Each structure stands twice: as C-alpha cells, then as structure tokens.
C-alpha cells in the first residue's frame, strides 16, 4: 500500500519569534474575555480575542449572588477558552476575576469550578489592584500619559492618578454599569443620587483639572463609538479617540436623557451594552463636572495589557511603544529592516541641516514613518500608497494620537505617489492633520522618494549618500561607486524636494 507523503510544516513568516503565545482571561462583571498575545513585549499584538457577555454582576448588588444562568454561560465560555488555549499552545495563562466574583456570596464556589476548567490559578484581584493594572495599561498605551484613569466595568469603577509611569493610590467605587442599574432598580433618577453619594468623598477627582481623563471599559468605548458615528469621525480607531470635555459633557447629558434605541447610528453599539449607556453617561457626566478635565481620551488598553506591562523589566518598560511597534512591522513587511533604521539617521542629518523647525514629538513621528516607509512594497505599484496609508492609519499602534496616525500615513503615502494637490487627498484623513503636519509629511515623503531611488531599498547605501543643506543648497553626495547612481529621475526628485525646502539642488560626487 503506497505511503502518504507528509507535508512539510510551513513556518509562520507573518509572526515574530517571541516564544510561545501567552493568554489572559478576564472574568468581569459584564463580560468574560480571552485575549491571546504573540508574546510579552512592549507593544503586544493580539493573536486571538473573544468575549462572552455573561452578565455575572447583574444581580449581585441586590441579591448578593451571581445569577445561575450567568454562571452557566461564563463556565461554558471558560471551557471554550481553555480549549482554544490548548489549540494555540498557550504556555502561560493568567486568569483574573474582578468585582462580581469579589462581592458575590457564590463567588468562591464559582472560582473553584472555574479554576478546574481553566487549569490555572484565578487571581481575584482587589479594587485597588484592578486600578493599578488599568493604570499600567494606560501607561503602556499612551506616550507620557498624564491624568486620571477611570475603568468602568460591570460591577465597579476604578479611579487612579497617573503621571508618566508614576501611579498614585487608586480607589474603587460600586458604580459599574450593571451594579448601578441593579441598585437603582433601572431608574436613572435613583442612579443619579447613588453616583452623587459615591463621588462625594472621591477627593482624587480634584486633581484632574485641566488634564486628561482616560476612559477605560467596554461601555465607555460604546459611548465613544456612538459619538464617532454621530459626528462622522474619519478614523474608526478607538484607542486615542479624544473628545473635548465640554462636548463630552453635552453628549453624556443627551445619552442619559433619551432612550438609546431612538438615537441614530445606535447599531454601532452591541445590543447587550445599549441598556447600560445611560448609566455610563451619567458616571462620565459627574466625573467631568467634578474633575474638570480638559479632554476625555479613550483607551482600548486596560487591565489585561497592564498585567503584561507589569511583567516587563524596567528597561523594556522605558521603550517607546510606537517605535517598538513600527520596528516590528518593519521587520515583518519591509524588504530590508536595516534600511528602515538607516533612513532614520539619513533623515536626521537632512532635517538638522534644513532649518525646518521640528519638535521632539515630530522627530519621534518621523522616525516611526521611516520604519514604516516600505511596508507596502508587495502591493501593486499603482496601489502601494493607498495600501500603506490604510495599513498605517488603521494599525494596532499605541503610543500615538490620531493626528500622529494621519502624519505617518500621509508621509508614507507621499513617499509612494509623490506630491498631489490638496483636493486629491482624502479629505477625511486630512481633517486629522494640521497644516504644519501636512507640510512636514510632504517634505518627509519627498525626502523618502529621493532615498529609495538612491538605495533601491538596499541596506548600506544611504550612509554613503548623505543629504544635507550646505550653503543654501540641498546637496546629495554620492561617494565612490555611488556616483553611478546619478540620473535624470533622481535629479528630478531632488529638485522637487529642494523646492519644498527653499533651496537649490546639487548632486556632488
């Protein structure tokens, strides 16, 4: 009998080698979620993400118990999550449980059963610990975070003050959406009194004036998603979405006063979260009125990412999350990752000699753009710019705001397609970029077009072909064997760049 030929195992070239994947199961008061990550890194990438809206905390405040149907649903979800972890060969699994399991009389029994299913220790974390992990999640996801972090779950609200990587003591309040709905008997008017009483002694909020308030949690993200739809926001990326405090206050007042089902674009919010929107809006409203923040910043990162961040050593924590993510994408998709790194030094020399005013943050964004400049090379030549723009604008980057995303996307777009008239650009994406950012993106895009004609995307060339402004001229030096790279097309691109920076072009051998 002929033997079947064995197929060779195909390596996963689209993944980085961070070792075996790791997983976090978060047993919350409203949802139970599994996220499996590529590894414990400065910019962790999810391999798999699934949640079940179990509603464990639905009746805990009034009856003291997690409902039997919710318990059954949660345990079924955990069985599936454990099987998924086995399938994905997850080596390290953390399991966290929060308010519902802390407060319910049947919490211990549930945890005992859940541990057997998960085959892992379940850490029933305190409210203070939950606040700390949430804060670390925000620290990991925002460049130099500064403000008050609020994590609104189904059972509780955690608040904590963050400045850089320094955390102050956090507090927990029984103001989660399900808990508040339960205690108030589904009356928003009764809920107002409960929220007011809970906040009356929350002195922590007084330190929020004029700073950011970082909103964490699924129901608050639903509010943001609804706001995005209502205003026609051009970028459907939740992390880093910002609403000015005054505008957020008016929006929250609207949400809590009307039936959510009557709102336009309500289909953007999952049906299971819609009844909780007025309670989430009420809590946000009172936070704004008491803390007086300058803006509300929504975070897609929270407890799970904070847990992973806590596993990093001190040096790794200090790494720039955006640059780390850009380096990973550069490694995965560029023809030469080294060339992307060389672009940073090459544009550093150019920018420092050009006289162009560039802030520390703008320099940081430019470095990220250099690392991302070649990620679209496999696309059809006519669509490399468009594809690169879409990948970058919608990438799972953290440590960057939405105008920064627009700058990165437009810079790499210009690198591929050249300079277009403003009316040929996507007006939607352009809304996010200031005139200054757009000008900088054009200059960087034009510089990258010169660099790629010189180097053909190969490493080791750019260090021998420096670009600098010298005596009012934009000089490209082609040393030694690089002299043969000169040509009409390269001269044309250099001329265009020189025009943008107000200099005369010159190629020197």
Helices and strands as residue ranges (DSSP letters): E 22-27, E 32-37, E 46-52, H 60-63, H 68-87, E 92-97, H 99-103, H 107-118, E 122-124, H 127-141, E 146-152, E 157-163, E 166-167, E 171-173, H 177-183, H 188-199, G 203-208, E 212-216, H 218-231, E 242-244, H 245-257, G 260-262, G 266-268, H 271-274, H 277-291, E 295-298, H 303-310, H 314-318, H 321-333, H 337-354, H 360-372, G 381-383, H 384-393, H 402-417, G 422-424, H 427-430, H 435-455, G 462-464, E 467-470, E 473-477, G 480-485, H 488-500, E 504-508
